[in-house]
Amino acid sequence: MIEEFLKWWLSQLADLVPAPLRPAARGSANALIGELPEDWDQASHASSIDLLFIQRRNGRELRLGRFTTGSVAVTRLRAAARQRGQPAEVRLRVPARLLLERQVVLPLATEREMNNVLRYEMDRLTPFKAEQVFWAATIERRDPARSRLILRLSTIPKAALAGPIAALNAAGLAITAIEVAPGATTGQPTRVIGLLDRPAGASAARLAPGLAAGACGVLALVAVGLPFYLQSRRAVALNHQMVLLAPRVEQAERLRQGLTAAATTGNIIAAARAEIGDPLAVLAAVTGALPNNSFLTELTLNHGKLEIAGQSAAAAALLAALSAYPILTNVAFSAPVVRNAGGQADLFSIQSDVAPE
């Protein structure tokens, strides 16, 4: 009875909160959006960038036009938005092709702390550290039978967006979030991948009247609802004491089972990595060793043995380049090197042992 009363009380409080203070959906929050063109070159380091500016309010988007970040038009756009009382939040929307995604499987017991686990394991799951990417994790499904949590990890390297973020900051538009444009073919909605710190005091003055009204509403509800709450609490006190221990025992048992499952899963993962090495580290080593004039046609990693094949302008130099990585040992050609039909590249096959962790 107490829980039902509290839920009703909180719902009444939520109705009295001013609209500007109510939490909006992450992908539909009111904001001024700067959208990168689909053909934008992430290697560009220009000080000014052409963006399509969009005003989103109440779930509807209005295209304001395409402007250069260093132009006077952007300065006027920001000033006009402030005069109309538009939201202080500014977002950068990027093409979906910049998004890197992979499936991640974690123990089910880590669901509450999955973000901390992913942040700690980011350099193992991706070629980047957590502080080098904008990222978000979405639960795809839960597998209680196997005590597994299946996630979709979405990342965007921060280096790829350094230019647009710096250009917008220089124009006085401090970015507070990164959005991924909705997929035209996949039907994916707009998604928020990374959140940035909101500038201090950016919206305090605008929200002050709403905060005052919300505070008055809370005080009024407390004055009306508190007597009913105290009466309900006295009525169920005896029954509450009788059943108090049962949920605690059940919670302790679930926690014990979760810890056992997490330890077992961790041991299996550690044993596999110790036997065959880290596949992502091997891929990073091969990618870093190959020069621009080389490419692979085959790559096989099986029980600690790496085999690659491809073409290169100078295949002999690949042995030294691959051997420079400690994870690759006993690097050698597994077949004679021959020139291709055009005589412009060497066809090579190389094998190597992968050092366990």
Secondary structure, DSSP 8 states (H G I E B T S, - for coil): -HHHHHHHHHHHHHHHS-GGGS---TTT--EEEEE--TT--TT---SS-EEEEEEEETTEEEEEEEEETTSHHHHHHHHHHHHTT--S-EEEEE-GGG-EEEEEEEEGGGGGGHHHHHHHHHHHHSSS-GGGEEEEEEEEEEEGGGTEEEEEEEEEEGGGGHHHHHHHHHTT----EEEE---TTT----EEEEE----TTSSHHHHHHHHHHHHHHHHHHHHHHHHHHHHHHHHTHHHHHHTSHHHHHHHHHHHHHHHHHHHHHHHHHHHHHHHH--HHHHHHHHHHHS-TTEEEEEEEEETTEEEEEEEES-THHHHHHHHTSTTEEEEEESS--EE-TTSSSEEEEEEEEE---
